[in-house]
Amino acid sequence: MHAFPYIAPHLIIFAVFGIIPIVFGLYISFTRWNLIGSPKWAGLDNFRLIMTPGTYFNKVFFKDLWNTLLFVVINVPLCIVVPLLLAVLLNKKGLKGAGLFQAILYIPGLISVAAGALVWKMVFNSQYGMINTTFHLQVNWLGEQPWAWITIFVLSLWAGIGGNLVIYRSALSGVDQNLYEAAQVDGAGPVRIFFSITLPEIRLPLFYTTIMTTVGAFNVWGQPLMMTNGGPAQSTQVLLMDIKNLAFPAGPSAAGMASAMALLLGIILMILSIIQIVFMNKED
């Protein structure tokens, strides 16, 4: 009890901004509410509409979920593999400037997605963008596929590479160098050393970054919103964008339906996280 006054402020903040919104969101997902007046209990109607083929909300949810899954499937491996390979290269003995290079790559992670998107939109601008003017191209990067997705992946990798790079370099610094020396004496090449020593030794940080990167990818919103606004033809419209549009539209709100979609997304994330954690424990 002596410690309670010290932890009370944190518990209050966590309850106000964490527990209460979660509980309220769960309640709203079972209601019809337009943000005006009192929510009206609807039971499972919102979820029934989402799961009934042919309904508007069914089409919106699964179209956006497919686009979100596409982002996750491509973005997560990029944000895991690229920083991992860079960490291995920067961890080489005698390499000068490794710390500076790491710091430079970490800087984009400190910049807001909105600010970063503004820069990359200028780079990919079809009329005066640096890429088209430098290489004399006529590519509509932001208005045609697959270029629109490529611009989103570039922004996401640029913004997320630094955090994982720091984690991997920190993990690699703790690996016993005698393992590498013994493997080299036995004639093992770089590829064999990477798969036989490096990956097993950093498997826990690797699982951690995989889980966190996957969760972050499913919650993608700012990148497609700022780069393409869901276009062209809603091909980059992800789930959180329509959840926001349903909850806070220009006209009448469907906050209950938006909360139901958000709850389903949360369940998907929980299932994936549990699978990854179980797999990690088995490997350990």
MOMO-V846006 format. One record per residue. N is the residue number from 1. RES is the residue in one small letter. OMEGA is omega in degrees with one decimal (* if undefined). Layout:
N/RES/OMEGA
N/RES/OMEGA
//
This chain:
1/m/-179.7
2/h/-177.9
3/a/-174.1
4/f/179.8
5/p/-177.9
6/y/-178.4
7/i/-178.1
8/a/179.2
9/p/178.5
10/h/180.0
11/l/179.2
12/i/179.6
13/i/179.5
14/f/179.7
15/a/-176.5
16/v/-174.8
17/f/-178.7
18/g/-173.3
19/i/-176.5
20/i/177.2
21/p/179.1
22/i/-179.9
23/v/179.6
24/f/177.8
25/g/176.6
26/l/179.6
27/y/-177.3
28/i/-178.0
29/s/178.1
30/f/-177.7
31/t/166.3
32/r/-174.9
33/w/179.5
34/n/-178.5
35/l/177.5
36/i/-178.6
37/g/-177.0
38/s/175.7
39/p/178.4
40/k/-176.4
41/w/-178.9
42/a/-179.3
43/g/-178.0
44/l/-176.1
45/d/-179.8
46/n/-179.3
47/f/178.5
48/r/178.6
49/l/179.5
50/i/-174.4
51/m/-179.9
52/t/-179.0
53/p/176.6
54/g/178.7
55/t/-178.8
56/y/-176.6
57/f/174.8
58/n/179.9
59/k/-179.2
60/v/-174.7
61/f/-173.8
62/f/173.4
63/k/-180.0
64/d/178.0
65/l/177.8
66/w/178.1
67/n/177.6
68/t/177.9
69/l/177.3
70/l/177.3
71/f/-178.0
72/v/-175.0
73/v/-178.8
74/i/-173.7
75/n/-176.7
76/v/176.4
77/p/178.3
78/l/-176.0
79/c/174.8
80/i/-172.9
81/v/-175.4
82/v/178.0
83/p/178.1
84/l/178.6
85/l/177.5
86/l/179.0
87/a/178.5
88/v/179.8
89/l/-178.5
90/l/-178.9
91/n/178.7
92/k/179.2
93/k/175.6
94/g/179.5
95/l/-178.6
96/k/176.6
97/g/-178.6
98/a/179.3
99/g/179.1
100/l/179.5
101/f/177.6
102/q/179.2
103/a/178.9
104/i/180.0
105/l/-179.1
106/y/-176.2
107/i/-179.9
108/p/178.3
109/g/178.7
110/l/-178.4
111/i/179.8
112/s/178.7
113/v/-178.8
114/a/-179.6
115/a/178.3
116/g/179.8
117/a/178.5
118/l/178.9
119/v/-176.6
120/w/175.7
121/k/176.1
122/m/179.0
123/v/-176.3
124/f/179.1
125/n/-173.6
126/s/-176.3
127/q/-175.4
128/y/-179.6
129/g/-175.4
130/m/-176.6
131/i/-178.9
132/n/-178.4
133/t/-178.5
134/t/-175.2
135/f/177.3
136/h/179.7
137/l/174.6
138/q/-177.1
139/v/175.9
140/n/-171.0
141/w/-173.1
142/l/-174.0
143/g/179.5
144/e/175.8
145/q/7.6
146/p/-173.1
147/w/-179.2
148/a/177.8
149/w/-179.3
150/i/179.0
151/t/179.1
152/i/178.3
153/f/178.2
154/v/178.9
155/l/-177.7
156/s/178.5
157/l/178.9
158/w/-176.6
159/a/-172.1
160/g/-174.1
161/i/-172.8
162/g/-176.8
163/g/179.2
164/n/178.3
165/l/178.8
166/v/-179.7
167/i/-177.8
168/y/178.8
169/r/177.7
170/s/179.1
171/a/-179.0
172/l/179.8
173/s/-179.9
174/g/179.4
175/v/179.6
176/d/-178.0
177/q/178.2
178/n/177.7
179/l/179.9
180/y/-179.1
181/e/179.0
182/a/179.5
183/a/179.0
184/q/177.7
185/v/-179.8
186/d/176.9
187/g/178.9
188/a/178.2
189/g/-178.0
190/p/-178.6
191/v/179.1
192/r/178.6
193/i/-178.6
194/f/-175.7
195/f/-176.2
196/s/-176.6
197/i/-173.2
198/t/-177.6
199/l/178.2
200/p/-176.2
201/e/-178.0
202/i/-174.5
203/r/-179.4
204/l/173.9
205/p/-179.9
206/l/177.1
207/f/-179.8
208/y/-179.0
209/t/177.8
210/t/178.8
211/i/-176.8
212/m/179.2
213/t/178.3
214/t/178.3
215/v/178.8
216/g/-179.4
217/a/177.5
218/f/178.8
219/n/-179.9
220/v/-179.7
221/w/-173.4
222/g/-176.0
223/q/178.2
224/p/179.1
225/l/-175.3
226/m/-175.4
227/m/-173.1
228/t/-175.5
229/n/177.5
230/g/-177.7
231/g/-4.8
232/p/179.1
233/a/177.5
234/q/-179.4
235/s/175.5
236/t/178.4
237/q/-178.1
238/v/-169.7
239/l/-177.6
240/l/178.2
241/m/179.5
242/d/173.4
243/i/177.4
244/k/-178.3
245/n/176.8
246/l/-177.2
247/a/-176.7
248/f/-179.3
249/p/175.3
250/a/179.9
251/g/-179.8
252/p/-177.6
253/s/172.0
254/a/-174.0
255/a/178.7
256/g/178.1
257/m/178.3
258/a/178.3
259/s/178.0
260/a/177.4
261/m/178.9
262/a/178.7
263/l/177.7
264/l/176.3
265/l/177.9
266/g/178.1
267/i/177.4
268/i/179.8
269/l/179.0
270/m/-179.6
271/i/179.8
272/l/-180.0
273/s/178.8
274/i/178.6
275/i/-179.5
276/q/-179.6
277/i/177.6
278/v/178.7
279/f/178.9
280/m/-179.8
281/n/177.2
282/k/179.3
283/e/-178.9
284/d/*
//
